[in-house]
Every structure is written in structure tokens, then in C-alpha cells.
């Protein structure tokens, strides 16, 4: 049993070292590079799956704090949103303006349903005080 704990400790140390070397931490999540942004803006779930399979992170952020899930909520189809949720995207994360993925998807019923089914906070408010319902009710 002692050897198992030692192996586990060494494994955790190796993983931690690799993450620190890559400058990845909860305080410094991976960023959305231009290539990944292009995939997200394409709205193509097959391209998104390939990007994620080749190392792109569902938890990445851009300079404004937007995540791949937020980009998919705007540009992707429901398959993109589902894929990111299945890959661990945070359904209630907020960007620098306090907006959530649900707020970004507010006018798309299928995406809204997926997000709510995964626990999206329906009454969350952005920094401007908007909720997803308020945004959905706005004229186009």
C-alpha cells in the first residue's frame, strides 16, 4: 500500500510540474488562440471536436473572459454546445462583463435547453443587471 501512495504522489508531482511548465493553473487557464477562435466562430461541431481532440481546452478563455462555450452559444449549433458541456465546460462561468453562456444563447431554444439541463443559473445577472430572460425578450 505504501508503494502505491508513493507512485501516486510521484504521478501527481509530475502532472503538477507539467501544468506549471505550461503555465496552466486555475488562476491562469489556457487561452483561446486565433486558430481555436476561428474554429469556434465557424460553428462547425466536427472542426470543434477535432480541435478538442488535439489539445484545445473547453476551459480556455480569451482576453474578455469568454470561453469556448460562450463562443459556441453565439456561433455554434447545439451540437457544439453539447460537445463542450460533455468535455467539462463550466455552464455558469462568467466573462469580464458578468455574462454567462446562457445569456449568450438566450435566443436559441435548443441551446438554452441544453444549458439549463446542465444546471445553468437561469436568474444570473450580468454586470449590467441583465438576465438571460431579459436578453431573450429584446427585439432582434
N, C-alpha and C positions, 0 to 999 in steps of 0.2 A: 504494500500500500504506500509506503514511504517513497519508493521509486516512482510510483505513478504521480504523486504530488510533485516530485522534483521535475519529472518530464512536463507536467502541466505548467509549472512555474517557468521553466525554460521556454516553453512554447509561447506563453503569454508575454514574456520579456522580448522574444524575437518579434512577435507581432507588434508590440508597442514600439520597438525600435524602428521597425519598418514604417509604421504610421508616422512617427516623429520625423523620420528621414524624408518622408513625402510631404511633410508639413500639414498633415491631416489630423485634425482633432475636433472635438465637439465645438470648441471655440473658433476653429478655423476650418470650416467644411470645405470640401473641394469646390472649385469654381466652375462655372459654365464657360467653356472656351468657345470661340467663334464657330468651330466646326459642329460642336454639340448644339449650339444655339440654332444653327442652320437646320439641323435635323429636327429640332423641336418646332421651329417655325414652319417646317414643311407639313407637319400634321400627319406624317406617314408612320403608321404603327410598325411596319416592317423595318424601316430605317431606324426607328427608335429602339426596337428590340435588338437590332444588330449593334447599335451604339452601346447599349447597356451590357450586352454580352461581351463587348470588347473593352470594358473598363469604365465607361461613363457612369456617373453616380446619380441615382434617383434622389439623392440628398444634396446635390450640388446647389450653389446659389450664384446669382450674378451680382453686380455691384449694387443693385437696388434691392437685393434680398429676395428676388424672385427665384423660385425653384422650378425644376422641370415640370412638376405637377401644375404649377401656375401657368407656365407656358402652354402646356397641353390643354389646360382648361380653356384657354383662349383659341389656340390654333389647331389643336389635335382633335381627333374624334374620340368617342367614348372608349374605343379600344386602347388608345394611348393613355387615357386617364386610368383605365383598369390595369394596364401593364405597370404603370408607375406605382400604383397602390399595391399591386402584388409584389413589387420589388422594394417595398418598405418606405415609400414616400409618406411624409407626415401630412395627414389630412387637415390638421389645424395650425400648421405653421403660418406665420405672418411675415410679410415683406417689410421693408423700411417704412411703408405708409400704413402698416397695420392691416393690409388686405390679406385675405385667405384664399385658398384655391376655390372654395365655394363661391366667394364673391366674384371671382374671375369667370366662373362657369354659370353664373346666375341666370342667364337667358337660354341655357341648353338643358332641357328636362332630363335627358338621359345621363348627362354628366352630373347634374345635381343629384339625381337618384343614387348614382354610384358613390358620390362623396358622402351623402347622408347615411347610406347603408354602412359606410366605413367609420361613421361617428363624427362627421363634420359638425362643428358647432353652428347651428342654424342662426343663433342670435348674436354671434360675434360681431363686434363693431370695429370698423377701420378707424384710423386716426381722425378722419373727418366725420365720424359718427354714423357711417353707412353700414347697413346690414345687407346680406345677400338679397333678402326680400325687397328692400328699398331699391337696390340696383336692378333687380328683375322688373320692377314696376315702372322704371323710367322709360320714356318713349325712345325709340331707336333713333 
